[in-house]
Structures are given as C-alpha cells and as structure tokens.
C-alpha cells in the first residue's frame, strides 16, 4: 500500500508540524511581501502598480511551493496566512486595488476553466464504457463506472446536502449574530446551494495522480478506490450544476428572497422614467452649448426614444433645473428655437394661453437675473482683450511663453479625455487618434519655438486613407449584423460616399476641437493665469482663439446643411451614449438587475447603430422652417424678446426659402450612409459666440 502506520503521538506531532509549519512559513512570506509592497508604494507609477500585482501573484505560488514541496508542510495554510497578513498590514500600500482585483478575477476564471476542462476530460474517460482493442481508445483505468455506482453517487449527493443543512443550522445561533447576520430563509438557501466542486475535484485529482505515480499498478484495489473517489467528486459537481443550478430560481422565489416579477418591473420602470428625466436635462445642457445651436428636435425624436414624447412642461422643468444648477457666470440659455415649435402645438390644437403667459413670465424673470449676474462676473474677471496681435511683443519672455504653450497643450489633452469620459469622443476612434496625435505634433513644434498650431496638426494626422478604410469596414460589419438580425434585406444596396465621409470626419473633429479649446481656455484663465493676465499668458489665449478661427474658416467651405446634419447625429449619439453609461452605472451599483440592464443597453446600442448608419434623411413630424417660424410667432412677445427669438424667426424664414429645405413633414429612407436630416443654421455657429465674447472683451 501507500503510506505508513503511525501512532497517536506521532500523528499529533505530524499534524502540528504541517499546520504550525504552514502558519509560520506563510507569516514569514507575508511579512516579506509587506516589506516589498512598501518599497513599491508609488501611486503615481503605473509600472510599479503592475509590479505589485505580479509580486502578489508570484509570491502566492512561491509560498505554496516552498511550504508543500520543500518543507513538507501545509501549503494551503501557508497561502491563506500569506493572504491574511498582506490584507491586514499592506492593503493600503497597493497602488491600484482595481487592477489587482481584476487581474486575480481573470486568473481565477482561467484556472477554474482549465481545471474543469482537464478534470472533466479525465472524469469522462473514467466513467466511459470504452474497451481495449484495435480502433478503440485504450483505457488506462481499472474499472467501469456502472449503474450501481450512479446510485451510490446520488445517495452521496443527498447525504452531503443533508449534512450541509445540519452544519448550517448547528452554527445558526452564531451566524445570525455576527456581521450583518442572517435569517432562517437565507440559511436554508445557503445550505441548499453551497456546492461548487472546484476544491473537491482538485484534491481528488491530486490523490488519483499520487496513487498512480507511486503504486504503478501494484495495488489494484487502491487505484480503483482513487478512481471511485474522483468519479464521486466530479459527479457531485455535475449534480450541483444540473440539479441545484436549475432549482435555485424557484427555491429563491419560494423563500421570498427573489424580487417579485411585478415589483421588479415597477422598479425598472421607475429607473426608465428617471433615465428619461436625466436625458432631458442633458438635452438642455447640450443645447446651451454654442456648438449645438441649430439642432432640430425632429432629429432627436427620430433617434432618442426617451425624448420622443416630452411635453412643454417637461422641457420647462428641465430648463429651470439647468438654470438652478449652473453657476451664474457660466450659464448660457439653451437654444430652443428648433425645439419649442414641436411642443407649442399638438394634435389637439393650440396651447393654453394662461399656461403660456405664466411660462413666459417665469422664464423672463429668471433669464434677466442670470444675465445681470453673468455681466457682473464677466466685468470682474476679464479686463483685457482676448483677441490681439500674436506677434512677439516687446518685453515678452519667450521661455515663459513656451512653458505656457506646453501647459495649454496638456490642458487640451485633459479636455479630450473629458470628452471621452462624457461619451462625446470614442476613445479608440480615428477622430480621437487624430486629435491626440495633433497635440504630439504641436508639442514637438512648441519645443522648437513655434506657435501653437494644433489644427494644422489635426490635418496632418488625418491625411491617410486608413481612416476611410476603417469607417467603411465598420459600416460593412454593421450592415452584415443587421442582415443577420433581419433588420434589412441582403438585396438592399450599400453605397459608401467617400467625399461625404471626409466632410463628416472634418465636422466631428471640429466639434471636439472647438470644445477642447474653449475648455482649455477656461482652465488656463482660472487656474494658471494671473490677475490681470500677463502679456505671455494673453499670447497663449490669442493663439488658441486663432486656432478656433482657422476651424471656422475651413468649415465655411462646407455646405451648411451637411454641417447641421452631422451636428444633429453627433448630438443624438452623445445623448444615447450618456444614457447607456448611466444604465451601466446603475447596474454596477446593483440598482438594476443584469437581465433588465442588458435589455436597456441593447436597445440603446440599436439606436446608436441607427445613428451611425444614417438611413434617415428626414423624419416623421419634421417641421419646415416656415412652419417653425410661424409657431414661434405665436409665443408671447415678451418671451420672444427675452429669448432673442426674433433673429431666429427671421433667419428661419429666410433660410427656409433659399436652401431648398423641405417645408413639409416626411421621412425618406435611402442607401447613402451619410445622408442625414437637413437642418438650419451655419457652420459659423461653432465659433461665432466665442468670437463675439472676445470682441466684447476687446471693447471693454
């Protein structure tokens, strides 16, 4: 046989040697790991964060090897002691806890998968009925797993479940009082669904391998026992998955531990309403940005499902919330001239006059208060002109200017990352790559004494056909996906307009570029510039303003209808991505079940793909500019004046008659991937407000 006979005294000595030796070795390795983690405790170094994770992974296996193989003690006890020591003494020394947790989650899943694959293959061979012979799989095992063995396996499974119930309720008086405690129903389910099988399979596989290696077929009975133990361990894991896994849901529902279907739907419905309110607030926030002036509400109704049925009262509540939650010196009234016409009148006729008058009075009062506060803040903060000569003035410190330029470039890089976080700029897109690459090119030029010129760098970084190929490949994959899902027929022709893609790419770059520069200017003035601004600092602001002017000049060469179509689709993408991110955040916090969150995310992804594919040219309910202008004229005069709608009404009347924009409600489906919704306004809307502010400061 294997092993040797020992007495009681020697047995206790062996037990304490195994357990005590494992404890001592684990503690020694734990203290050494704490010392090394303290040396590597540099939270600003990503390399040291990675080294820490590698150290934790390596030291765990090294501890087990030294304890189990070299010292013949308990490797499991040593590894557990190592983990407890590190957690107590060095948890705060780990630079990136998220990185460490994600790494060990991935490693754990990989090792579990590997264990079940290898163990399952061996288990299947043992219980199979293959025989030795020509053309057959040669068996190396000593017995077959017959019907009697399956009966014993089922009996053992039931016995183990009963044993778990006994143990769980034996310690129930203790477990109900420690930590957050537990109750009878939770204890019942804990006893019922406590098996997994990973540790049992690993131990049984280790026993089986040791016996076969040491006995080499000399003790047939011992080999058969090892095979039987391994078969029972694998069978317990199988029954756990098939029986307990399937029965867990009805048991949970029977115990009242799972949320009722009706209650769950009510909770999800409440979050969907909250998502609609949040999307509407983001809608108003984006409309207050000058770059999105002219976005038509029909585009939003066509692509963003949560905003299709908003009412005038919903819109006004969001406007009031935006005003009350925005600093007075940063507040800009949202451009509602292409939104209000869709809400002023409905299918039932005109809006109630008394409601309209109360809306106007309330809005006018708040608007005037905000304008006064904003003028006071602007006068207090800005005393010098923004736009001036960019040539070196007498007495300017060129070294300081270069340092400020490099600082401004870093602020631009941070602004782009903010857009990525906000879902406005896809992180791994060609647009993001060209913008970041332009900063690298501009940084190299600044180090050589050149002025800030990152817009030209954007053009250099975009001068490749790879971006077109990537876009075409993405569109083709989406089309294949839609064909597979049955959304479109495979016979429908797919055309790719390269010229229109270049326009789309330019406008998307310009939108991100202008916002980043405006954000960087704000950060530079608030956190880096002196009061009053020095000549060197003013030089940097002037160079940034000139870059925005360069964007405007290039966009002026693009058809304004194309610009507005692209802006509208981009606007809808931002709203949809923000909603998707919010749903994922709620799910991460455990507020929305995974099943419902997946459904909501999938629905938002479908709408995002619809925006990307650009099948729509105009939308059901789209109002011509003349009709929009007519509805705006029906608003109270004081509201029209305070919202500065006179100019918008006149512009819509003129543009509606000159640009060929449809005056009727319609929807047209086409194949061209970059034909979108025609809207109003001009490319200059991106930069006109900034230049107007600059000119006003110049007059002060």
C-alpha positions in Angstrom: 0.0 0.0 0.0 0.8 3.7 0.1 1.9 5.4 3.4 2.9 4.0 6.8 1.3 3.2 10.1 1.9 5.8 12.8 0.9 6.1 16.4 -1.2 8.7 18.2 1.8 10.7 19.4 3.4 10.8 16.0 0.1 11.7 14.4 -0.3 14.7 16.6 3.3 15.8 16.0 2.7 15.5 12.3 -0.5 17.5 12.5 1.1 20.3 14.4 4.2 20.2 12.1 2.0 20.5 9.0 -0.3 23.2 10.3 2.2 25.1 12.5 4.9 25.0 9.9 2.5 26.3 7.2 1.4 29.1 9.5 5.0 30.1 10.3 6.2 30.0 6.7 3.1 31.9 5.5 3.6 34.6 8.1 7.3 34.9 7.1 6.4 35.2 3.4 3.6 37.7 4.3 5.9 40.0 6.2 8.4 39.9 3.4 5.7 40.7 0.9 4.5 43.7 3.1 8.1 45.0 3.0 8.3 44.7 -0.8 5.0 46.4 -1.2 6.1 49.3 1.0 9.1 49.8 -1.3 6.9 49.8 -4.4 4.3 52.1 -2.9 4.4 54.8 -5.5 0.8 55.5 -6.6 1.8 57.7 -9.5 3.9 55.0 -11.2 1.8 52.6 -13.4 4.9 50.4 -13.8 5.2 49.8 -10.0 1.4 49.1 -9.8 1.9 46.3 -12.4 5.0 45.0 -10.5 2.9 44.9 -7.3 0.3 42.7 -9.0 3.0 40.4 -10.4 4.6 40.2 -7.0 1.3 39.2 -5.3 0.7 36.5 -7.9 4.3 35.1 -7.9 4.7 35.1 -4.1 1.4 33.1 -3.7 2.7 30.2 -5.7 6.2 30.5 -4.3 4.8 30.2 -0.8 2.8 27.1 -1.7 5.8 25.5 -3.4 8.3 26.2 -0.6 5.8 25.0 2.1 4.3 22.0 0.4 7.3 20.6 -1.7 10.4 21.7 0.2 9.3 21.9 3.8 6.6 19.2 3.6 4.1 21.4 5.5 0.6 22.6 4.6 0.9 24.8 1.5 -2.8 25.7 1.8 -2.5 27.0 5.3 0.7 28.9 4.3 -1.0 30.6 1.4 -4.1 31.6 3.5 -1.8 33.0 6.2 0.1 35.0 3.5 -3.2 36.5 2.2 -4.5 37.4 5.6 -1.1 39.0 6.6 -1.0 41.1 3.4 -4.6 42.2 3.7 -4.2 43.4 7.3 -0.8 45.0 7.0 -0.5 46.1 3.4 -3.9 46.7 1.9 -3.3 50.5 1.8 0.1 50.0 0.2 -1.4 48.6 -3.0 -1.3 51.3 -5.6 -4.2 50.2 -7.8 -6.6 47.9 -6.0 -8.9 47.7 -9.0 -6.0 46.4 -11.2 -5.2 43.8 -8.6 -8.8 42.6 -8.2 -9.4 42.5 -11.9 -6.2 40.6 -12.5 -7.0 37.9 -9.9 -10.6 37.6 -11.2 -9.3 36.9 -14.7 -6.6 34.5 -13.4 -9.2 32.7 -11.2 -11.6 32.2 -14.1 -8.8 30.9 -16.3 -7.5 28.5 -13.8 -11.1 27.3 -12.9 -11.8 26.8 -16.6 -8.5 24.9 -17.1 -9.2 22.7 -14.0 -12.7 21.8 -15.2 -11.6 21.1 -18.7 -8.8 18.8 -17.7 -10.8 17.3 -14.8 -13.9 16.8 -16.9 -11.9 15.1 -19.7 -10.4 12.7 -17.2 -13.7 12.1 -15.5 -15.4 11.4 -18.8 -12.8 8.8 -19.6 -13.2 7.1 -16.3 -17.0 6.7 -16.5 -17.0 5.8 -20.2 -17.5 2.3 -21.3 -14.7 2.1 -23.9 -12.8 -1.2 -24.2 -9.3 -2.1 -25.2 -8.9 -3.1 -28.7 -7.9 -2.2 -32.2 -9.5 1.1 -33.3 -10.7 1.8 -29.8 -9.5 4.3 -27.2 -7.1 2.4 -25.0 -8.2 2.6 -21.3 -5.6 3.0 -18.6 -8.2 2.6 -15.8 -9.1 -0.4 -13.8 -12.9 -0.3 -13.6 -16.1 0.9 -15.3 -18.5 3.3 -13.6 -21.7 1.3 -13.6 -25.3 1.7 -12.6 -24.7 0.8 -9.0 -22.0 3.5 -8.8 -24.5 6.1 -10.1 -26.9 5.0 -7.4 -24.3 5.5 -4.7 -23.4 8.9 -6.2 -27.0 10.1 -6.0 -27.2 8.8 -2.4 -23.9 10.6 -1.5 -25.2 13.8 -3.0 -28.3 13.7 -0.9 -26.3 12.9 2.2 -24.0 15.9 1.6 -26.9 18.2 1.1 -28.4 17.0 4.4 -25.0 17.3 6.1 -24.8 20.9 5.0 -28.3 21.6 6.5 -27.1 20.2 9.8 -23.9 22.2 9.8 -25.5 25.5 8.7 -28.3 25.3 11.4 -25.9 24.0 14.0 -24.0 27.3 13.8 -27.1 29.4 13.1 -27.1 30.9 16.6 -23.6 32.2 15.9 -24.0 33.3 12.2 -27.2 35.1 13.0 -25.4 37.4 15.4 -22.1 38.1 13.7 -21.6 40.6 10.9 -24.8 41.7 9.2 -26.4 38.5 10.5 -28.6 36.0 8.7 -32.1 34.6 8.9 -33.8 31.2 8.6 -34.7 31.7 4.9 -31.2 32.7 3.9 -29.7 29.8 5.9 -32.0 27.4 4.1 -30.8 28.6 0.7 -27.2 28.7 1.8 -27.4 25.1 2.9 -29.2 24.1 -0.3 -26.9 25.8 -2.8 -23.5 25.6 -1.2 -21.6 23.2 -3.5 -19.3 24.2 -6.3 -16.8 21.3 -6.7 -13.6 23.1 -7.6 -11.7 22.2 -4.5 -13.1 18.7 -4.4 -12.1 18.0 -8.0 -8.6 19.4 -7.4 -8.0 17.3 -4.3 -9.4 14.1 -5.8 -7.3 14.6 -8.9 -4.2 15.1 -6.8 -4.9 11.9 -4.8 -5.6 10.0 -8.0 -2.3 11.2 -9.6 -0.3 10.4 -6.5 -1.6 6.9 -6.2 -1.0 6.1 -9.9 2.5 7.5 -9.7 3.6 5.8 -6.5 1.8 2.4 -6.9 2.4 2.0 -10.6 -0.4 -0.5 -10.8 0.8 -2.7 -8.0 -2.2 -2.2 -5.8 -5.3 -2.6 -8.0 -7.8 -2.0 -5.2 -6.2 1.3 -4.2 -6.3 2.5 -7.8 -9.9 1.6 -8.0 -10.7 3.5 -4.8 -8.9 6.5 -6.1 -10.9 6.3 -9.4 -14.1 6.0 -7.4 -13.3 9.0 -5.2 -12.6 11.1 -8.3 -15.8 9.9 -10.0 -17.8 10.8 -7.0 -16.2 14.3 -6.7 -16.9 15.0 -10.4 -20.4 13.7 -10.1 -21.1 15.9 -7.2 -20.0 18.9 -9.3 -22.2 17.7 -12.1 -25.3 17.3 -9.9 -24.7 20.7 -8.4 -24.8 22.3 -11.9 -27.8 20.3 -13.2 -30.0 20.0 -10.1 -29.2 22.8 -7.7 -28.4 25.3 -10.5 -31.8 24.7 -12.2 -33.7 24.6 -8.9 -32.1 27.7 -7.4 -34.5 30.2 -9.0 -37.8 28.5 -7.9 -36.3 27.9 -4.4 -35.4 31.6 -4.1 -38.8 32.7 -5.3 -40.5 30.2 -2.9 -38.5 31.5 0.1 -39.3 35.1 -0.9 -35.7 36.0 -1.3 -36.0 37.0 -5.0 -37.8 40.1 -6.1 -41.3 39.5 -7.4 -41.7 39.9 -11.2 -44.2 42.7 -10.7 -42.1 44.5 -8.2 -39.0 44.2 -10.4 -40.8 45.6 -13.4 -42.0 48.6 -11.3 -38.5 49.3 -10.1 -37.2 49.1 -13.7 -40.0 51.3 -14.9 -39.1 53.9 -12.2 -35.5 53.9 -13.4 -36.6 54.3 -17.0 -38.6 57.4 -16.0 -35.5 58.7 -14.2 -33.4 57.9 -17.3 -35.8 60.0 -19.4 -35.6 62.9 -17.0 -31.8 62.7 -17.0 -31.7 62.5 -20.8 -33.9 65.6 -21.0 -31.6 67.5 -18.6 -28.6 66.5 -20.7 -30.6 67.7 -23.8 -31.0 71.1 -22.3 -27.3 71.2 -21.2 -26.1 70.4 -24.7 -28.5 72.9 -26.3 -26.9 75.6 -24.2 -23.5 74.9 -25.9 -23.0 77.2 -28.9 -21.6 74.3 -31.0 -25.1 72.7 -31.0 -27.1 75.7 -32.0 -29.5 74.8 -34.8 -30.0 71.1 -33.8 -33.6 70.3 -34.7 -35.9 68.4 -32.3 -37.1 66.1 -35.1 -33.7 64.5 -35.2 -33.8 63.9 -31.5 -37.3 62.4 -31.8 -36.1 60.2 -34.6 -33.1 58.7 -32.7 -33.5 59.1 -29.0 -36.6 57.2 -27.8 -36.7 58.6 -24.3 -37.2 62.2 -25.7 -39.9 61.4 -28.3 -42.9 62.1 -26.1 -41.7 65.0 -23.9 -44.2 67.8 -23.2 -43.7 71.5 -22.9 -43.9 71.2 -19.1 -41.2 68.6 -19.0 -39.0 70.9 -21.1 -39.6 73.9 -18.9 -38.8 71.9 -15.7 -35.5 70.7 -17.3 -34.7 74.4 -18.2 -35.4 75.5 -14.7 -33.3 72.7 -13.3 -30.4 73.6 -15.6 -30.6 77.3 -14.5 -30.6 76.5 -10.8 -27.7 74.0 -11.1 -25.4 76.1 -13.3 -23.1 78.8 -12.0 -24.4 82.2 -12.9 -21.2 83.3 -14.7 -21.3 80.1 -16.8 -24.9 80.0 -17.6 -26.0 80.2 -21.3 -29.7 80.0 -22.2 -30.4 76.9 -24.3 -31.2 77.4 -28.0 -34.8 76.3 -28.0 -35.9 77.8 -31.3 -35.9 74.4 -33.0 -37.5 72.6 -30.0 -40.4 74.8 -29.0 -42.2 74.6 -32.3 -42.7 70.9 -31.8 -44.2 71.4 -28.3 -46.2 74.6 -28.7 -49.0 72.9 -30.6 -50.1 69.3 -30.5 -52.7 67.2 -32.3 -55.4 68.7 -30.1 -54.8 72.3 -31.2 -53.1 75.3 -29.7 -51.5 75.6 -26.3 -53.5 77.1 -23.3 -53.0 80.8 -23.3 -52.8 81.2 -19.5 -50.2 78.5 -19.3 -48.2 80.2 -22.0 -48.3 83.5 -20.2 -47.2 82.0 -16.9 -44.4 80.2 -18.6 -43.3 83.5 -20.3 -43.3 85.5 -17.0 -41.4 82.9 -15.0 -38.8 82.4 -17.7 -38.3 86.2 -18.3 -37.7 86.8 -14.6 -35.1 84.1 -14.2 -33.4 85.0 -17.5 -32.9 88.6 -16.5 -31.5 87.7 -13.1 -29.0 85.4 -14.8 -28.0 88.0 -17.4 -27.2 90.6 -14.7 -25.1 88.1 -12.7 -23.2 87.0 -15.8 -22.4 90.6 -16.8 -21.1 91.4 -13.3 -18.9 88.3 -13.3 -17.5 89.0 -16.8 -16.7 92.6 -15.9 -14.9 91.4 -12.7 -12.8 88.6 -14.2 -12.0 89.9 -17.7 -10.4 93.3 -18.1 -8.1 92.9 -21.1 -8.9 91.9 -24.6 -8.7 88.3 -25.7 -8.0 88.8 -29.4 -4.9 90.8 -30.2 -1.7 90.5 -32.1 0.0 87.1 -31.9 3.4 88.6 -32.8 6.0 88.8 -30.1 5.6 92.0 -28.2 8.4 94.0 -26.7 9.4 92.6 -23.3 7.8 89.2 -23.7 9.5 86.3 -22.0 9.8 83.6 -24.8 10.8 80.9 -22.4 7.7 81.6 -20.3 5.6 81.6 -23.4 6.9 78.2 -24.4 6.1 76.8 -20.9 2.6 78.2 -21.1 2.1 76.7 -24.5 3.2 73.3 -23.2 0.8 73.7 -20.3 -2.0 74.7 -22.6 -1.4 71.5 -24.7 -1.7 69.4 -21.6 -5.0 71.2 -20.8 -6.2 70.3 -24.3 -5.2 66.7 -23.8 -7.2 66.7 -20.5 -10.2 68.3 -22.3 -10.2 65.5 -24.9 -10.1 62.9 -22.1 -13.1 64.6 -20.5 -15.0 64.3 -23.8 -14.1 60.6 -23.8 -15.4 60.1 -20.3 -18.6 62.0 -21.2 -19.1 59.7 -24.2 -18.7 62.5 -26.7 -15.5 61.2 -28.2 -15.0 57.4 -28.7 -11.7 56.5 -27.1 -10.3 54.3 -29.8 -11.8 56.1 -32.8 -9.8 57.7 -35.7 -11.1 61.1 -34.5 -9.6 60.7 -31.1 -6.4 59.4 -32.6 -6.0 62.4 -34.9 -6.7 64.9 -32.1 -4.2 63.4 -29.7 -1.6 62.9 -32.4 -2.0 66.6 -33.3 -1.1 67.5 -29.7 2.0 65.4 -30.0 3.0 67.1 -33.3 2.2 70.6 -31.8 4.3 69.8 -28.7 7.3 69.0 -30.8 6.9 72.3 -32.7 6.5 74.2 -29.5 9.7 72.8 -28.1 11.4 74.2 -31.2 10.0 77.7 -30.6 6.9 77.6 -32.9 3.5 78.9 -32.0 0.5 76.8 -31.1 -0.9 75.3 -34.3 -2.6 72.0 -33.4 -5.4 72.4 -36.0 -2.8 72.0 -38.7 -1.6 69.0 -36.8 -5.1 67.5 -37.0 -4.9 67.8 -40.7 -1.5 66.1 -40.9 -2.7 63.3 -38.6 -5.8 62.7 -40.7 -4.0 62.7 -44.1 -4.3 58.9 -44.5 -6.8 56.6 -46.2 -6.7 54.3 -43.2 -9.5 56.3 -41.5 -11.7 55.8 -44.6 -11.0 52.1 -44.7 -11.7 51.7 -41.0 -15.0 53.5 -41.4 -16.0 51.5 -44.4 -15.1 48.3 -42.6 -17.2 49.4 -39.6 -20.2 50.2 -41.8 -20.0 46.8 -43.6 -19.9 44.9 -40.4 -22.9 46.8 -39.1 -24.7 46.0 -42.3 -23.9 42.3 -42.0 -25.1 42.4 -38.4 -28.4 44.0 -39.5 -28.9 41.4 -42.3 -28.3 38.6 -39.8 -30.9 40.1 -37.4 -33.3 40.6 -40.3 -33.5 44.4 -39.9 -32.5 44.9 -43.6 -32.6 42.7 -46.7 -29.4 41.5 -48.2 -30.5 42.7 -51.6 -30.5 46.3 -50.4 -27.6 48.1 -52.0 -24.9 49.5 -49.8 -23.1 52.6 -51.0 -20.2 54.4 -49.3 -19.8 58.1 -50.1 -16.1 58.9 -49.5 -16.5 62.6 -50.1 -19.3 62.9 -47.5 -17.3 60.8 -45.1 -14.4 63.3 -45.3 -16.9 66.1 -44.5 -18.3 64.1 -41.6 -14.8 63.4 -40.3 -13.9 67.1 -40.5 -17.0 68.4 -38.7 -16.7 65.8 -36.0 -13.0 66.8 -35.5 -14.0 70.5 -35.4 -16.7 69.9 -32.8 -14.3 68.2 -30.5 -11.5 70.6 -31.2 -13.5 73.8 -30.5 -14.9 72.4 -27.3 -11.5 71.3 -26.1 -10.0 74.8 -26.8 -12.9 76.5 -25.1 -12.4 74.2 -22.1 -8.7 74.7 -22.0 -9.1 78.5 -22.2 -11.4 78.4 -19.2 -9.0 76.2 -17.2 -6.0 78.3 -18.2 -7.6 81.6 -17.1 -9.0 80.2 -13.9 -6.0 78.1 -12.7 -2.9 79.3 -14.4 -3.3 82.9 -15.5 -2.5 85.8 -13.2 -4.9 88.7 -12.4 -4.6 90.7 -14.5 -3.4 88.4 -17.3 0.2 88.9 -18.3 1.4 89.5 -21.9 2.8 86.0 -22.1 -0.5 84.4 -20.9 -2.5 86.6 -23.2 -0.4 85.5 -26.1 -1.4 81.8 -25.4 -5.1 82.7 -25.3 -4.7 84.7 -28.6 -3.1 81.7 -30.3 -5.9 79.4 -29.1 -8.5 81.8 -30.4 -6.7 81.9 -33.8 -6.9 78.1 -34.0 -10.7 78.3 -33.5 -10.9 80.9 -36.2 -9.0 78.6 -38.5 -11.6 75.9 -37.8 -14.4 78.3 -38.7 -12.7 79.3 -42.0 -12.4 75.7 -43.0 -16.0 74.9 -42.1 -17.2 77.9 -44.1 -16.2 75.9 -47.2 -18.6 73.1 -46.2 -22.2 73.2 -47.1 -24.1 74.3 -44.0 -26.8 71.6 -44.5 -24.1 68.9 -44.2 -22.7 70.6 -41.1 -26.1 70.6 -39.4 -26.9 67.0 -40.4 -23.6 65.9 -38.8 -24.1 68.0 -35.7 -27.6 66.6 -35.2 -26.4 63.0 -35.5 -23.5 63.7 -33.2 -25.9 65.4 -30.7 -28.0 62.2 -30.6 -25.0 60.0 -30.2 -24.0 62.0 -27.1 -27.4 61.6 -25.6 -27.6 57.9 -26.3 -24.1 57.2 -25.0 -24.7 59.1 -21.8 -27.9 57.2 -21.2 -26.1 53.9 -21.9 -23.3 54.8 -19.4 -25.9 55.8 -16.8 -27.6 52.4 -17.1 -24.3 50.6 -16.8 -23.5 52.7 -13.7 -26.9 51.8 -12.1 -26.2 48.1 -12.8 -22.7 48.3 -11.4 -24.3 49.7 -8.2 -26.7 46.8 -8.0 -29.8 49.0 -8.6 -30.9 47.4 -11.9 -30.9 43.6 -12.4 -28.5 42.3 -15.1 -31.3 41.0 -17.3 -33.1 44.3 -17.4 -29.9 46.3 -17.7 -28.8 44.2 -20.7 -32.2 44.8 -22.4 -31.9 48.6 -21.9 -28.3 48.7 -23.1 -29.1 46.6 -26.1 -32.0 48.9 -27.0 -29.7 52.0 -26.7 -27.0 50.2 -28.8 -29.5 49.6 -31.5 -30.4 53.3 -31.7 -26.7 54.2 -31.7 -26.2 51.9 -34.7 -29.1 53.5 -36.4 -27.4 56.9 -35.9 -24.1 55.5 -37.2 -25.7 54.0 -40.4 -27.5 57.3 -41.3 -30.5 55.8 -43.1 -32.8 58.7 -42.5 -32.9 62.0 -44.4 -36.0 63.5 -42.7 -38.3 62.2 -40.0 -41.9 61.8 -39.2 -43.1 65.0 -37.6 -40.3 67.2 -39.1 -41.4 70.8 -39.4 -40.3 73.0 -42.2 -38.6 76.2 -41.2 -41.6 78.4 -42.2 -43.8 76.3 -40.0 -41.4 76.5 -37.1 -41.2 80.3 -37.5 -44.9 80.6 -37.6 -45.3 78.6 -34.4 -42.6 80.7 -32.7 -44.5 83.9 -33.6 -47.5 82.5 -31.6 -45.4 82.7 -28.4 -45.9 85.7 -26.1 -44.0 88.7 -27.3 -42.1 89.2 -24.0 -40.9 85.6 -24.2 -39.8 86.0 -27.8 -37.8 89.1 -26.9 -36.1 87.7 -23.8 -35.1 84.5 -25.7 -33.9 86.6 -28.6 -36.1 84.6 -30.9 -36.8 87.5 -33.3 -33.5 86.9 -35.1 -34.0 83.1 -35.1 -37.5 83.6 -36.6 -36.2 85.9 -39.3 -33.3 83.6 -40.1 -35.6 80.5 -40.4 -37.9 82.4 -42.7 -35.0 83.5 -45.0 -33.2 80.2 -44.9 -36.4 78.2 -45.4 -37.0 79.9 -48.7 -33.4 79.7 -50.0 -31.8 76.4 -49.0 -34.3 74.0 -50.5 -35.0 72.5 -47.1 -38.3 70.6 -47.1 -41.3 72.6 -45.7 -43.4 69.5 -45.1 -43.3 66.6 -42.7 -41.9 63.4 -44.3 -39.5 60.6 -43.8 -37.3 59.2 -46.6 -35.2 56.0 -46.4 -32.1 56.0 -48.6 -28.9 53.8 -49.0 -26.3 56.5 -48.8 -24.7 56.1 -45.4 -24.1 59.8 -44.9 -27.3 61.4 -45.9 -29.0 62.7 -42.8 -31.5 65.2 -41.5 -31.4 68.7 -43.1 -31.4 71.4 -40.6 -30.8 75.1 -40.4 -28.1 77.5 -39.2 -24.5 77.9 -40.4 -21.0 76.5 -39.7 -20.1 79.7 -38.1 -22.3 78.8 -35.1 -19.4 76.8 -33.8 -17.2 79.8 -33.2 -19.4 82.9 -33.5 -20.3 83.1 -29.8 -16.7 82.8 -28.7 -15.6 85.5 -31.2 -18.5 87.7 -30.1 -17.4 87.4 -26.5 -13.8 88.1 -27.5 -14.9 91.2 -29.4 -16.9 92.4 -26.4 -13.9 91.9 -24.1 -11.8 93.8 -26.6 -14.1 96.8 -26.4 -14.1 96.8 -22.6 
